[in-house]
Amino acid sequence: MAKILFVLTGADHWTLADGTKHPTGFWAEEVASPYEVFRAAGHDVVVATPGGVVPTVDRGSLAPEVNGGEEGARKVAQTLAAIAGIQHPIALEDVALDEYDAVFYPGGHGPMEDLAVSADSGALLTRALRSGRPLGVVCHGPAALLAARDEDGGSPFAGYRLTGFTNVEETQAGLAGQAKWLLQDRLVELGADFQEGEPWAPHVVVDRNLVTGQNPASSAPLAAALLEKLA
């Protein structure tokens, strides 16, 4: 049985270019689907957030239209309610990486607000990458990679093949024109080899111990890929 750390955003908004605070948080499917995969395999999940704050779910991610209908929306909500760690997260700053067998960062626009500039999260990601532990990051979760630094100030993720929420998807979601920056652009700027798949379709990229997913539909396949590495 493995112990998997879920690092969730603590933000409940995303500040847009004009200063507007767009309500957000974590994306429900990107937490619920991997949790179900890991628990079905007998693994434990621990939730951490910056400061140990109770994370906010993006209300839009609970809507039937993004969960395949009413039944899917109910299932996602029920899964989130069953994850005790969401209501009682540990502080990211207190995480001891040696206690965990794998690390997973779900998305939602929240990471664009806090994890993208969190030195504590960046340090954890750098250690996790170097440790060889399976490290999974999905959708907007790769925003957290922007805060990771090598001793020389560069990114430890430079040169890695990876993916994340694309400019096309952000445009189709209606927020690209309002954003201060776009995730795909920033990941390319840090030196990553960004792999873009079809919009909204499952797309997972594996490079060494790093497993990344492009969008919400990629979260369950990403969790399956992490399980293979844990095995």
HULIN-V569303 format. One record per residue. N is the residue number from 1. PHI is phi in degrees with one decimal (* if undefined). OMEGA is omega as a letter, one per 20 degrees, with the letter a starting at -180 (999 if undefined). NEAR is the number of other ideal C-beta (glycine too) atoms within 12 Angstrom. Layout:
N;PHI;OMEGA;NEAR
N;PHI;OMEGA;NEAR
This chain:
1;*;a;12
2;-99.1;r;25
3;-117.7;a;25
4;-114.7;r;40
5;-92.0;r;42
6;-98.8;r;45
7;-102.6;a;53
8;-106.5;r;53
9;-63.0;r;48
10;-101.9;a;35
11;-83.6;r;37
12;-112.3;r;26
13;-153.7;r;23
14;-128.1;a;37
15;-79.5;a;24
16;-85.4;a;22
17;-60.7;a;16
18;-90.8;r;11
19;90.4;r;11
20;-64.9;r;15
21;-97.2;a;17
22;-81.8;a;28
23;-61.0;a;21
24;-159.2;a;37
25;152.8;r;38
26;-95.3;a;53
27;-90.2;a;45
28;-55.1;a;42
29;-59.8;a;42
30;-75.0;r;53
31;-100.2;a;52
32;-65.3;a;37
33;-65.1;r;38
34;-62.9;r;50
35;-58.6;r;38
36;-62.2;r;26
37;-63.3;a;31
38;-70.2;a;37
39;-68.5;r;25
40;-62.8;r;16
41;-88.1;r;23
42;89.4;a;15
43;-94.3;r;28
44;-96.6;r;22
45;-122.2;r;40
46;-119.1;a;35
47;-102.8;r;39
48;-128.8;r;40
49;-139.6;r;41
50;-57.4;r;35
51;72.9;a;21
52;70.5;a;24
53;-71.9;r;26
54;-69.3;a;25
55;-71.5;r;40
56;-102.0;r;33
57;-85.5;r;35
58;-66.3;a;39
59;-60.4;r;20
60;-64.1;a;26
61;-79.0;r;38
62;-98.5;a;30
63;-71.4;r;21
64;-56.6;a;18
65;-67.2;r;12
66;-106.6;a;25
67;-127.0;r;28
68;74.6;r;17
69;117.0;a;13
70;-61.1;a;15
71;-63.5;r;12
72;-63.2;r;23
73;-65.5;r;24
74;-64.5;a;19
75;-63.8;r;23
76;-62.2;r;36
77;-63.0;r;25
78;-66.5;r;18
79;-64.1;r;31
80;-59.6;a;36
81;-65.6;a;19
82;-85.0;a;18
83;-88.6;a;34
84;-58.9;a;18
85;-63.9;r;28
86;-65.4;r;34
87;-85.8;a;18
88;-137.7;a;16
89;-73.5;r;32
90;-89.8;r;29
91;-78.2;r;23
92;-54.4;a;38
93;-64.7;a;21
94;-99.7;a;18
95;-66.2;r;30
96;-105.4;a;16
97;-56.6;a;28
98;-61.3;a;14
99;-81.1;a;18
100;-121.6;a;31
101;-94.4;r;31
102;-156.7;r;41
103;-129.6;a;46
104;-136.4;r;51
105;-116.0;r;55
106;-79.1;a;56
107;-110.3;b;53
108;97.3;a;46
109;-73.1;a;44
110;-53.8;r;44
111;-58.6;r;47
112;-65.6;a;43
113;-89.5;a;35
114;-112.9;a;40
115;-68.7;r;42
116;-64.4;a;38
117;-124.9;a;25
118;-89.3;r;36
119;-64.4;a;20
120;-65.1;r;28
121;-65.9;r;42
122;-59.5;r;33
123;-65.9;r;24
124;-63.8;r;39
125;-63.1;r;44
126;-62.6;r;28
127;-65.4;a;26
128;-63.3;r;37
129;-61.9;a;36
130;-71.1;a;21
131;-73.7;a;21
132;86.6;r;17
133;-63.8;r;30
134;-58.5;a;36
135;-127.0;a;45
136;-110.9;a;52
137;-144.2;a;55
138;-132.2;r;51
139;61.4;r;51
140;-87.6;r;54
141;-55.8;r;51
142;-60.2;r;51
143;-57.2;r;48
144;-63.4;a;53
145;-63.5;a;47
146;-65.6;a;39
147;-91.4;a;31
148;-80.6;a;40
149;-137.8;r;25
150;-81.1;r;20
151;-60.0;a;11
152;-89.3;r;8
153;90.0;r;11
154;-82.8;r;16
155;-92.6;r;29
156;-67.8;a;33
157;-95.0;r;40
158;-60.3;r;26
159;89.4;r;18
160;-79.6;r;32
161;-78.9;a;23
162;-157.7;r;45
163;-140.9;a;43
164;179.8;a;50
165;-61.1;a;49
166;-87.2;r;33
167;-60.2;r;25
168;-62.8;a;20
169;-66.7;r;31
170;-64.5;r;33
171;-66.8;a;17
172;-67.3;r;16
173;-77.3;r;31
174;91.0;a;13
175;-115.7;a;26
176;-59.1;a;23
177;-70.0;a;15
178;-102.9;a;22
179;-80.4;r;31
180;-68.9;r;25
181;-157.9;a;27
182;-109.7;a;32
183;-60.5;a;46
184;-57.7;r;34
185;-59.4;a;23
186;-69.2;r;31
187;-67.5;r;39
188;-65.9;a;27
189;-62.0;a;18
190;-78.5;r;33
191;103.2;r;21
192;-76.8;r;33
193;-92.3;a;19
194;-74.7;a;33
195;-108.4;a;26
196;-100.5;r;27
197;-101.5;r;26
198;-65.2;r;17
199;-55.4;r;22
200;71.2;r;20
201;-90.2;r;19
202;-57.5;r;26
203;-152.5;a;33
204;-121.7;r;35
205;-120.8;r;31
206;-116.5;r;27
207;-138.0;a;25
208;57.2;a;22
209;-90.1;a;30
210;-94.0;r;45
211;-123.1;a;42
212;-122.6;r;50
213;-126.2;a;45
214;-79.2;a;42
215;-157.0;a;43
216;-55.0;a;42
217;-64.7;a;29
218;-88.2;a;46
219;-68.4;r;47
220;-68.7;r;31
221;-60.5;r;31
222;-63.4;r;46
223;-62.4;r;40
224;-64.0;r;27
225;-67.3;r;33
226;-65.0;r;41
227;-60.7;r;28
228;-61.7;r;19
229;-70.6;r;27
230;-65.4;a;29
231;-73.3;999;14
